[in-house]
């Protein structure tokens, strides 16, 4: 039974205190739905890294990472309850170098307060099948060293996040465990494996990632995300999506709050049937999303407000802005055996 794992970090207690202080409170006896706003920014795929960063060649794919980071920071500053996670240090490093000292201080404050959280932290999200372990270590070192030198202990990722690689290697989990990560989340697995794990409520587990290393050196808590890494159907509010916004003016003919809340409650309760605790995670974002972060956050703010207002009428669902670290902390507090 283990979620958080002790390490040799001399400031571990301070780091855990920061995580605890930055997490929104949950409600005992309710289903707590952790909404995790995120973007998945491939460090090269259909376009080059430069094209992705600057938003060039949008005739190939609409994506501009510099605008994503600009927009997310702006929206985080408008509401202290909001959260965001970022993964690809290759892009963040380039964006960071272009910011003024004033903006850099602002972003450091967001990181210190846990409103912007780095996960994974490597230069990129590496493949797990064809990549040699030495290259994995090198690219992780490059990204993590930058985060440590820039943000200190508050910038240290606590969670490994491999939402898009096609398949997962035991050796990779072993490396993550030995690097000191508390947990590992991924999105892709064989459909038969997923169906089996759903039926047995085994989508969260303790991965014993080595036969040769003594436990718990290569043991790693691992969670399978519910929708790959996408939001639930009908709840994508990015400019790249076509789902309807939350129309919350009751004087309008197309007022849809009741419908949105009912659909969300159904999805949340259905998802909870295949997980073990009263905490579930939902990824709110996808490929190169949040270029206009206002669209996402304006609707997420409304979703939280209207879903939680139903508690006064007997609803047992509590929804909150969260991060993978905060979600993992609640699983640890659940004191379950994995």
KAFENDA-V409301 format. One record per backbone hydrogen bond with DSSP energy under -1.0 kcal/mol. CO is the residue of the C=O (numbers start at 1). NH is the residue of the N-H. If there is no record, write none. Layout:
BEGIN
co: {CO:CO}
nh: {NH:NH}
END
This chain:
BEGIN
co: {9:11:12:13:14:15:16:17:18:27:31:32:33:34:35:36:37:40:42:47:48:49:50:51:51:52:53:57:57:64:65:66:67:68:69:70:71:72:73:79:84:86:87:88:89:90:91:92:93:95:96:100:101:102:103:104:105:106:107:108:109:110:110:111:115:117:119:122:123:132:133:134:135:136:137:138:139:139:140:141:142:143:144:145:146:147:148:152:153:158:159:160:165:169:170:171:172:173:174:175:176:177:183:184:185:186:190:191:192:193:194:195:196:197:203:205:207:207:214:216:218:220:221:222:223:227:227:232:238:247:249:252:256:257:258:259:260:261:262:263:264:265:266:267:268:271:272:278:280:282:284:286:286:292:293:294:295:296:297:298:299:300:301:302:303:304:305:307:308:309:310:310:311:316:318:320:323:324:325:326:327:328:329:330:332:338}
nh: {12:15:16:17:18:19:20:21:22:30:318:280:320:282:322:284:85:288:44:45:52:53:54:55:56:65:66:60:61:68:69:70:71:72:73:74:75:76:77:82:117:119:89:92:93:94:95:96:97:98:99:104:105:106:107:108:109:110:111:112:113:115:116:114:84:86:121:89:90:136:137:138:139:140:141:142:123:143:144:145:146:147:148:149:150:151:152:155:156:182:120:185:167:173:174:175:176:177:178:179:181:180:160:223:162:225:194:195:196:197:198:199:200:202:224:222:209:220:217:219:209:207:184:205:186:229:230:235:241:256:252:255:260:261:262:263:264:265:266:267:268:269:270:271:272:274:275:32:34:36:38:40:289:295:297:298:299:300:301:302:303:304:305:306:307:308:309:310:311:312:313:315:314:31:33:35:327:328:329:330:331:332:333:334:335:206}
END
